[in-house]
Amino acid sequence: MRQERAFCTVADFLIDIETIRARAREEMGKGPVTDAYGADLARVLQVLNEALATEIVCTLRYKRHYYTASGIYSEPVAAEFLEHAQEEQQHADKLAQRIVQLGGAPDFNPDTLTTRAHAEYDASSDLIEMIKEDLVAERVAIASYTEIIQWLGEDDPTTRRVFEDLLAQEEEHADDLRGLLARIPPDGGSAAGRTR
């Protein structure tokens, strides 16, 4: 049986607006977090900090791969690593900004980054292994962010949109890396020596 929607008059709605205005003035210190915020704020901040750690570790991994890539195919691959590193840093910045907006503190503690990150750091020296490890890390981020988006649902639409934006770019990164693996011979041209 279909439920009937209650009929609200403009006057009823204005009473709600007055209440909203009063609450907004009383709780200004909470910034954007209002009574309408439906998520578990402490848990959201924890998840955001885990994602922040993930993005920092990914930035560091891509930077290492950029500087250490060698072989005949290294130049275009290194350029892709550098682009991804810069985009991962932008992701970290967006996450840190959202943490602060929600009244939290972004956790940049280097001693705990790898234990909080979803993705792993990698120090491979082989070009193909670098690409593979970066692809694995992107796939981990994709799976994690997809789950986070579903978990947030409508309880925190702004944080959900942040993760949706990150997810779209992580999917692009994974596609880029898959394309590199398809174009580079399995030996990665390592016998040809360093070209950068």
N, C-alpha and C positions, 0 to 999 in steps of 0.2 A: 504494500500500500504506500503510495506516495505521500510524503509529509507536506503539509501546507506551510508555505513561508509566512512568518508573522508579518503583518502589515505595519511598517514603521512610518510615522509621519515625519516631516521635516523637523518639527519641534522635538520629537524623541531623539533624532539624530543630533541635534544641536546640544542637547543635554549631555550626550556622550562626548562631544567635542569640548564642552566646558570641563568635563572630568579629565579628559586627555590633556588639556592645557594646564590644569591645576597640577597634575602629576608631573608634567614636563618641567614645570617650575620648581617643584619640590625636590626632584631627583636629577638636577642638572649635572651633578658630579659623575653620573653614570654615562655621560656622553651619549653614544648612539644606542646603548642597551636600555630598552624600555620594558614595560610590563608585557608588551606584545612579543618580546623575544622569547621563543619557545624552546630553545636548546639548553642543554646542560653547559653553562658557560665555562666552568672549570675544565670539563672534558674537551670542549671545543678548543680552548687555549692549549691544552696538552697535544691534541691532534695537530693543530697549527704549528706548534713548536717541533713536532716530529717531522712534519712536512718541510719546515724550514731547515732542519738538520739534513734531510734528504737532499734538498736543493743545493745546500752548501757542499756536501760531499760530492754531488754530481758535478758542480762547478770545478772543484779541485781535481776530480778524476779527468774531466775533459781538458783542463789546463795541462795536467801532466801528459796526457796523450798528445796534445798539441805540440808541446815542446820536445817530446821524445819520439815522435813518429819518424820513421826512416824507411827508405826503399824507393823504388822508382814511382810508386803510386802515392807516396807520402804527401806531396804538396796539396792536391785537392782534398785529400782526407783530413790533413791537418787544418785546412781552412774550414772544413765542416766542423771539426772538433772545437775550433776557436769560436765559431758562430754559436754552437750549442752551449759552450761555456758562458758566453755573454748572455744568452737567453735564460740559462739556469740561474745566473746571478740576478737577473730581472725578476725571476720567479721568487727567489729568496727575499728580495726587496718588497715585493707585493705581500708576501706572507708576513714579514716583519711589520709592515704597515698595518695590516689587518689585526695582528695581535695587539698592537698599541691602541688601535681604534676601540677594541673590545676591553681595554683596561688592563691588558696583560703586559708581560715583559718578554721580548724576544730573547731566546736562549742561544747565544753565540759561543758558549763555552766550548773551546776546542778539545778539552779533555773528555767530553761525553758525546761529541758529534757522531762518531761512528756507531755508538751503542743506541742512539736515538733515531738514526737514519734508517729508512726502509731499504735503501739501496746500499751497495757495498762500494768501498774504494777499491781501485784496481791499479796495479803497477806493472801491467804486462809490458813487454818490450817488443813483441811481435805485432805488426800492424793489423793483421786479421784478428788476432786475439783482442786487441784494443777495441776494434769495431764490435766484435761479439759481446764483450763485457759491457760496452756502452749500450748495446741493444738490450741486453738482459736488464740492465738498470732502468732503461726507459720502460720496458714491459712491466717491471715491478712498480714503477711510479704510476703507470696507466691502471694497473689492477688496484693499487692502493687508493688512488684518487677517485676511481669509479666507485669503490666501496664507500669512501668518505662522502661523496656526492649523494649516494643513495641514503646513507645514514642521516645526513643533514636534512634531506627532504625540504619541507617548507618551514622547518623550525628556525633556520638562519639562512634566508635566501641570499644575502650578500656574500657570506663566506662560501656558500654553495657556488655562486657565480665565479668567485675567485678560483675555486678548484676546477670549475668547468673550463675557464680560460686556460689554466695550466694544463689540464688534460688534453685540450685540443692541440697545444703546442708539443706536448710529450708524444702524442700520436704522430705528429709531423716528424719529430726527431726519429722515432722508431722507423718510420717509412724511409727517411733519408738513409739511415744506417742499413736497412735491409737492401736498399738500392746499391749502396756501396759494396756490400758483400756480394751482390749479384754481378757487379762489374769488375771486381778485382780477382785475379787468379788466386787459388788457394795458398800459394807460397807468398803472396803479397809483394812479389818483386823484390824480396829482401836480399837476394843474391846480387842485385844490381847496385847496391850501396845507397848511401844517403844522398838525396838530391836537393835538400833545402839547406 
